[in-house]
């Protein structure tokens, strides 16, 4: 028995001594695979993926905000279908030390752009001209400012294209390349509106107002924007307008009359919010004239601020049915028409 065990040990040692410098075949194949095949495969995949067109089938406007990081940019690019992989986009930026070279600005991204072309585009610094569109402006005022700043922008074409978007052209300061056109500006403003209001105009928040649609929320917000200035007044006025709307009363907002009758010539200038309204103006037959028509105008009358939108979402319920703003910008409220008429005589009659 002992002899057999000894023999077994000896045979095992002999086995190991047969090829002390040789490795099994599978080890050599594995080393070759790791050292050669994998890197080549990765290189081929990587270059193919970098040059693969994105899924987007139409030209899009993409805005990079000042100070925005690569992770945020890649997430939004992916969400909009402008890149196929966030990981690959970020890996390309890091491996080429491009994270800090992406320039803020408004870019027109052609359909089917790949990651390499996108990264090149975003390094060009396309923000040549800065333009500010103010809160409370109607489409025509936005068009005036845009056409005065950019040679490629036609006032009339801008108005035609933008009118259906009244109320959703977000008032803000933008930076565009000098050869931008009407569509580029409108798309950027609407994209900004969607980004700024997505967390505010939720199904739940709109439902709480009792208003059936987001368009109605924005329509009342646009009236509030033109009617009062202070945030605390905006919540109260929003509540009055919503109450009057729900009770089928005319809103009676002068701003809607101004929208309906403009432009008018005052002191030799064309104005879009005329202050001197005549009896004929107040009686003008228009779906926007809430002095004559019950209900809401069919569309917003201007671009409301976030403050006015929030005021409608979080409107304040009161016993008031009437309000007016005096020459000092102070808003006065009334529960009855008699009280309101007294306020008119006291604060508006000179």
Secondary structure as GFF3:
##gff-version 3
##sequence-region A 1 350
A	DSSP	alpha_helix	2	18	.	.	.	ID=ss1
A	DSSP	alpha_helix	25	32	.	.	.	ID=ss2
A	DSSP	pi_helix	33	37	.	.	.	ID=ss3
A	DSSP	alpha_helix	38	50	.	.	.	ID=ss4
A	DSSP	beta_strand	60	64	.	.	.	ID=ss5
A	DSSP	alpha_helix	70	79	.	.	.	ID=ss6
A	DSSP	alpha_helix	86	95	.	.	.	ID=ss7
A	DSSP	three_ten_helix	99	101	.	.	.	ID=ss8
A	DSSP	beta_strand	105	109	.	.	.	ID=ss9
A	DSSP	alpha_helix	115	121	.	.	.	ID=ss10
A	DSSP	beta_strand	129	132	.	.	.	ID=ss11
A	DSSP	alpha_helix	139	149	.	.	.	ID=ss12
A	DSSP	alpha_helix	155	162	.	.	.	ID=ss13
A	DSSP	three_ten_helix	163	165	.	.	.	ID=ss14
A	DSSP	beta_strand	173	176	.	.	.	ID=ss15
A	DSSP	alpha_helix	182	197	.	.	.	ID=ss16
A	DSSP	alpha_helix	203	209	.	.	.	ID=ss17
A	DSSP	alpha_helix	214	227	.	.	.	ID=ss18
A	DSSP	alpha_helix	231	246	.	.	.	ID=ss19
A	DSSP	alpha_helix	254	261	.	.	.	ID=ss20
A	DSSP	beta_strand	264	266	.	.	.	ID=ss21
A	DSSP	beta_strand	269	271	.	.	.	ID=ss22
A	DSSP	alpha_helix	279	282	.	.	.	ID=ss23
A	DSSP	alpha_helix	306	313	.	.	.	ID=ss24
A	DSSP	beta_strand	322	325	.	.	.	ID=ss25
A	DSSP	beta_strand	331	334	.	.	.	ID=ss26
A	DSSP	alpha_helix	337	347	.	.	.	ID=ss27
###
